[in-house]
Structure formats: C-alpha cells, structure tokens
Amino acid sequence: MQERSEEQIVSRLFELENEGQADRRTELTEERFLSLIQDPDNGRAYVFMHGTDDTEGAEVPPGTEFWEYPTPDEAGRAYDQLLAESGRAGDVVEEDSDEGLGDSETGGAEVRDRYSASDEDPLVNVDDGADPELTA
C-alpha cells in the first residue's frame, strides 16, 4: 500500500470527521477539536486535533496535528491522555460534540423543506389557471 503524505492524511481525517465517523470527538476552547478516528480503508487509528476550518477546505487550520497508531486501543489510550491533559488545563468545552461537523463541504443542493415550492413561487403557480404545456 502506498504511503500517504501528511496533507493527504489530514484531508482524509477531515473527510471522515465531517461524515460523522469519529469514534469520539471533544470540543475544546478556542474553536479547537480533539477526535478519535479509525480509517476503514487502512485500519489505522488516529488522534486528530484541529481548529475550525474557515476556508472550506482550501487551507489546513493552524495548529492541526494528528497522531497515527496501529490499533484503535493504542489510539484510544492516547486520546484519553490528551483529553485528561486538556481537562486539567480547563480546555474542554463539550465531550461527544458534533459542533461544526460538515461545515467545510456541502452535500448538494439545499433543501428547505418539502413544501418549499409554495404558493408564492411564480414558477409553480400559473396565474391564468391553464396548464402551460397545453397552451403552447
């Protein structure tokens, strides 16, 4: 298997996290996050610490770090240690946070609700009551 660059790993970790695949995720102060992620493609486990991505994926947020482990158990112990250190420093805002997930990418067209084609929509409402396809 080809080794990934650090940029490729960070991109993959953001992708997995945004898809909700982090096993654990903690919101820290200063808009930072700590996540425990296992990549299903290679079986490797990661502890991922990063800030908020305000560039929609164009740049890696400053202070982004990751640690790679061969097993989920090892990564889990490292995550617990970093979480404990963050807790002692007063940096933990919320454990099991889903704050900001999916912010850096969109999943297609925005759907407002199932009644978004309302009576005020001129493309839905034909004022004369005739079927526009039959009057052509």
Secondary structure, DSSP 8 states (H G I E B T S, - for coil): -----HHHHHHHHHHHHHTT-EEEEEEETTTEEEEEEE-TTT--EEEEEEE---STTSS--TT-EEEEESSHHHHHHHHHHHHHHHHHTT-EEEES--TTTTTT---SS----TT-S-TT-TTT--TT-S-TTTT-
